[in-house]
């Protein structure tokens, strides 16, 4: 299942998701400008997802979206690297 399917199945408002993403990306940009490393920011974002999952009892949903995101990232990396299946 990809992230678009998850949005549809959970009946999430795409505009609100985009607005929230924009806010998070603004914070990320500010951290980068301060000199925070991208690795630190990524660890903080993943940790935030884990904390939200725990606090709001949404671990199954968090696992679902993280798996979908990982699948998408691996697919994009596979295409970009030019690797071929044997």
N, C-alpha and C positions, 0 to 999 in steps of 0.2 A: 504494500500500500504506500502510495506517495503522499507528500504533504498536502497536495490539492485534494486528494480523496478524503484525507482526514478532516480538512476544513469543511467539506460538504457533509460528511457523515456526522460531524459534531454540530453542524448548523452554526458555524462561527462566522461572524461578520468580517469579511475580507478587508473592508475599509478600516475597521477598528484594529485588525491585526497589523495592517500596513502602518497605521498611525502609531501603534505601540512600537513597532520595529523602528520607525523613524526616530522616535524618542530615545530608544536604546542606542541606536547608531550615533546619535548626537553625543550621548554620554561617552561612547567608545572613542569617537573622534577627539573629544576633550582630553581623555586619558592618553591618547596617542600624542597629542600636542604637548602634554605634560612630560612626556618621555617614558611612559609606561610601555613595557614591551608587549608585543602582540600575543606572545605566549602567555604572559600573566593575565591579559584581558580574556583570552579564551578560557583559561582555567577558571577565572572568576565567573564568566558567563555560565559555564557548565555547572559549577558549584551552585550558582543561583538557581538553575533549573532543578537541581537535586534538593535544595532547601525548600523551594516552592512546592515541590512534589511531596515533601515530608510534612510541611506546615499545613498545606491545604488538602492532604490525603488524596493526592492525584498521581500516585506512583505509576499505576497502569497506563494512564494517558501519557505521562512523561516518557515512559519506556517506549511506547508506541511512536511518539514524535521523534525521539532520539534515534530509534532504529530506522525510521523513514529518512531522517536527515543523514545518517551514516550511509545508508544505501545510496542516496543521491550523491553524496560527496565521493564515495568510492567509484561510482559509475562515471562521474565527471573526471576524476583523476585517471581512471582507466582510459578514457577517450583522449584526454590531454596528453598522456604519456605515450600514446600510440602502441600500447601493449596489445598483443594478440593472444587469443585463446589457442591452446595446442590441441 
